[in-house]
Amino acid sequence: MLPVISTLINLIQPFLTPICFIGAWSLIFLVISSLWSAASDGVTTAKQMHQIPCANCQFFTTDYRLKCTVHPSIANTEEAITCLDYSPQTNPMLY
């Protein structure tokens, strides 16, 4: 059994270096593309979240129990981006 394994290893040995080289670079490429995709998704989400106007609205409160006096169910969510009742704060020093 040992001579068979030894012969098999000797036959495969010339191909191991290119296979390992391609495998290592493929793994590096997959890791980099995964990191790039995650960063891209994070930037897209951050841009969308920065469009939420709730923090500058007159009806927004700093109380976690009632975030908005007009629309408490959509306050600080993506639905609040198109809030029709948005009104800028008249006195920004309040909060």
ROBAKE-844603 format. One line per 10 residues: their letters; for each residue z, x, y of N, C-alpha, C. Coordinates in nm, 3 decimals. Layout:
BEGIN
A	Z X Y Z X Y Z X Y; ...
# end
This chain:
BEGIN
MLPVISTLIN	0.000 0.082 -0.119 0.000 0.000 0.000 0.000 0.087 0.125; 0.075 0.197 0.124 0.082 0.285 0.240 -0.053 0.348 0.274; -0.132 0.392 0.176 -0.263 0.449 0.212 -0.355 0.344 0.277; -0.342 0.219 0.236 -0.427 0.114 0.294 -0.391 0.094 0.442; -0.263 0.089 0.473 -0.218 0.071 0.611 -0.257 0.193 0.695; -0.242 0.311 0.638 -0.278 0.433 0.710 -0.428 0.434 0.742; -0.509 0.394 0.648 -0.654 0.388 0.670 -0.688 0.284 0.777; -0.623 0.171 0.772 -0.647 0.064 0.870 -0.610 0.110 1.011; -0.499 0.179 1.023 -0.456 0.230 1.154 -0.554 0.334 1.205; -0.602 0.420 1.118 -0.700 0.520 1.159 -0.832 0.457 1.203
LIQPFLTPIC	-0.870 0.344 1.144 -0.993 0.276 1.184 -0.978 0.205 1.319; -0.860 0.150 1.345 -0.836 0.074 1.468 -0.803 0.165 1.587; -0.754 0.283 1.562 -0.704 0.372 1.667 -0.803 0.398 1.781; -0.931 0.418 1.759 -1.022 0.440 1.873 -1.035 0.319 1.965; -1.007 0.200 1.913 -1.021 0.079 1.994 -0.891 0.038 2.064; -0.780 0.099 2.027 -0.652 0.060 2.084 -0.640 0.094 2.233; -0.689 0.209 2.274 -0.679 0.248 2.414 -0.754 0.152 2.506; -0.879 0.118 2.479 -0.947 0.023 2.568 -0.884 -0.117 2.564; -0.839 -0.159 2.447 -0.777 -0.291 2.436 -0.647 -0.295 2.517; -0.564 -0.192 2.507 -0.439 -0.187 2.584 -0.468 -0.176 2.734
FIGAWSLIFL	-0.570 -0.100 2.771 -0.607 -0.086 2.911 -0.648 -0.222 2.970; -0.735 -0.292 2.899 -0.780 -0.424 2.946 -0.664 -0.523 2.946; -0.580 -0.519 2.845 -0.466 -0.609 2.838 -0.367 -0.585 2.952; -0.340 -0.460 2.984 -0.245 -0.428 3.091 -0.299 -0.474 3.226; -0.426 -0.447 3.254 -0.484 -0.491 3.382 -0.497 -0.642 3.389; -0.521 -0.706 3.278 -0.525 -0.853 3.276 -0.388 -0.911 3.310; -0.284 -0.853 3.255 -0.149 -0.898 3.284 -0.114 -0.878 3.432; -0.150 -0.763 3.487 -0.126 -0.736 3.629 -0.202 -0.836 3.716; -0.327 -0.864 3.682 -0.407 -0.961 3.756 -0.345 -1.100 3.750; -0.298 -1.141 3.634 -0.236 -1.273 3.621 -0.108 -1.284 3.704
VISSLWSAAS	-0.027 -1.180 3.705 0.097 -1.181 3.784 0.065 -1.189 3.933; -0.031 -1.109 3.979 -0.067 -1.110 4.121 -0.127 -1.244 4.161; -0.213 -1.301 4.078 -0.273 -1.430 4.112 -0.167 -1.541 4.111; -0.070 -1.532 4.022 0.038 -1.630 4.021 0.124 -1.620 4.146; 0.157 -1.498 4.188 0.233 -1.479 4.310 0.156 -1.527 4.433; 0.027 -1.500 4.436 -0.057 -1.544 4.547 -0.063 -1.697 4.553; -0.076 -1.759 4.439 -0.081 -1.906 4.433 0.052 -1.966 4.479; 0.162 -1.910 4.436 0.293 -1.960 4.477 0.313 -1.943 4.627; 0.274 -1.830 4.682 0.288 -1.807 4.826 0.199 -1.902 4.905; 0.080 -1.924 4.857 -0.013 -2.016 4.924 0.042 -2.158 4.924
DGVTTAKQMH	0.095 -2.202 4.811 0.155 -2.336 4.803 0.276 -2.347 4.895; 0.355 -2.242 4.903 0.472 -2.242 4.990 0.435 -2.252 5.137; 0.331 -2.180 5.177 0.286 -2.186 5.317 0.231 -2.324 5.349; 0.156 -2.382 5.257 0.102 -2.517 5.278 0.214 -2.619 5.293; 0.313 -2.611 5.207 0.427 -2.703 5.215 0.505 -2.683 5.344; 0.525 -2.559 5.385 0.599 -2.531 5.508 0.524 -2.585 5.630; 0.393 -2.570 5.632 0.315 -2.623 5.744 0.327 -2.775 5.752; 0.325 -2.839 5.637 0.336 -2.985 5.636 0.476 -3.029 5.679; 0.579 -2.959 5.634 0.715 -2.997 5.669 0.744 -2.974 5.817; 0.677 -2.877 5.879 0.698 -2.852 6.021 0.633 -2.959 6.109
QIPCANCQFF	0.554 -3.046 6.051 0.493 -3.156 6.126 0.587 -3.276 6.138; 0.696 -3.277 6.065 0.790 -3.389 6.070 0.864 -3.385 6.204; 0.849 -3.490 6.285 0.904 -3.486 6.420 1.048 -3.536 6.433; 1.114 -3.565 6.324 1.245 -3.631 6.329 1.349 -3.558 6.413; 1.355 -3.428 6.405 1.461 -3.354 6.474 1.452 -3.368 6.625; 1.335 -3.399 6.678 1.317 -3.413 6.822 1.312 -3.559 6.867; 1.341 -3.650 6.778 1.333 -3.792 6.809 1.465 -3.843 6.870; 1.452 -3.936 6.958 1.569 -3.994 7.024 1.656 -4.074 6.927; 1.597 -4.128 6.823 1.671 -4.212 6.728 1.731 -4.131 6.613; 1.707 -4.002 6.609 1.758 -3.915 6.501 1.903 -3.879 6.529
TTDYRLKCTV	1.986 -3.890 6.427 2.127 -3.851 6.440 2.153 -3.729 6.354; 2.258 -3.660 6.380 2.292 -3.542 6.299 2.384 -3.578 6.184; 2.410 -3.706 6.166 2.498 -3.754 6.059 2.417 -3.765 5.930; 2.465 -3.707 5.822 2.391 -3.709 5.695 2.389 -3.847 5.631; 2.479 -3.936 5.673 2.482 -4.070 5.616 2.377 -4.162 5.677; 2.345 -4.142 5.803 2.244 -4.221 5.873 2.162 -4.125 5.958; 2.052 -4.079 5.901 1.971 -3.979 5.970 1.894 -4.038 6.088; 1.846 -4.160 6.069 1.766 -4.224 6.172 1.812 -4.368 6.186; 1.830 -4.413 6.309 1.878 -4.549 6.329 1.768 -4.653 6.315; 1.643 -4.613 6.324 1.532 -4.708 6.313 1.476 -4.714 6.171
HPSIANTEEA	1.447 -4.597 6.114 1.391 -4.590 5.979 1.472 -4.491 5.894; 1.587 -4.530 5.847 1.670 -4.434 5.772 1.612 -4.395 5.637; 1.526 -4.478 5.580 1.472 -4.447 5.447 1.362 -4.342 5.451; 1.295 -4.326 5.564 1.186 -4.228 5.569 1.220 -4.108 5.657; 1.339 -4.102 5.710 1.376 -3.991 5.798 1.372 -3.859 5.722; 1.315 -3.758 5.786 1.300 -3.622 5.731 1.216 -3.618 5.604; 1.123 -3.709 5.587 1.030 -3.706 5.474 0.889 -3.696 5.527; 0.792 -3.679 5.438 0.653 -3.670 5.479 0.603 -3.800 5.540; 0.663 -3.911 5.504 0.624 -4.039 5.561 0.657 -4.046 5.710; 0.752 -3.968 5.755 0.793 -3.970 5.895 0.692 -3.902 5.987
ITCLDYSPQT	0.595 -3.832 5.932 0.494 -3.765 6.015 0.416 -3.868 6.097; 0.391 -3.984 6.039 0.316 -4.088 6.108 0.406 -4.201 6.157; 0.528 -4.171 6.190 0.624 -4.274 6.236 0.577 -4.331 6.369; 0.561 -4.461 6.375 0.515 -4.528 6.497 0.626 -4.543 6.600; 0.750 -4.533 6.558 0.863 -4.550 6.649 0.916 -4.418 6.705; 0.843 -4.310 6.684 0.889 -4.181 6.735 0.896 -4.184 6.887; 1.007 -4.138 6.938 1.027 -4.130 7.082 1.098 -3.998 7.110; 1.039 -3.911 7.191 1.102 -3.782 7.215 1.238 -3.797 7.282; 1.325 -3.703 7.259 1.458 -3.706 7.320 1.446 -3.698 7.470; 1.522 -3.780 7.539 1.522 -3.774 7.684 1.617 -3.667 7.737
NPMLY	1.721 -3.637 7.660 1.817 -3.533 7.697 1.833 -3.439 7.579; 1.757 -3.329 7.576 1.764 -3.238 7.460 1.897 -3.166 7.444; 1.986 -3.175 7.541 2.116 -3.107 7.532 2.217 -3.188 7.450; 2.182 -3.309 7.409 2.275 -3.392 7.333 2.301 -3.336 7.194; 2.201 -3.282 7.132 2.217 -3.236 6.994 2.202 -3.089 6.987
# end
